[in-house]
Amino acid sequence: MPSRPPGVAVVRVDVPAGAEAELAADALWQAGAVAVEERGSPGGGVLLVAGVAPGDDVERLLAAVAPR
């Protein structure tokens, strides 16, 4: 896994593949993510990894995917 620049926070969330993954990724973008990566997850789901800009509030991303 590549290292991230200092001050950049990431959120990781496991979701089912398909529409739920798309909805979760959209929620992360709308919450202010500067990047969202989709990775395969054990069990056939999707691991979303989203980052925020240095100094930005990661809590918005967490709140966006909390129901998932």
C-alpha positions, 0 to 999 in steps of 0.5 A: 500500500502506498504511503500517504502524505502527512496530514491526509486522513483516510476512511475505509468502509466495507460494503456489499458489491453493486448498488450499495457500493456505488451509493456509499462512494457517492456519499463519500464524494458528496461529503468532501472526499478528494479521492475514493478508491474501490478495492475487492474485499474478502467475501465478495464485497467492496472496500472503499478507501476515501481521503480528505485534504490535509486539515479537512474534517474526516468526521464528515466522511465518517458520518456519510457512511455511518449507516453502512 
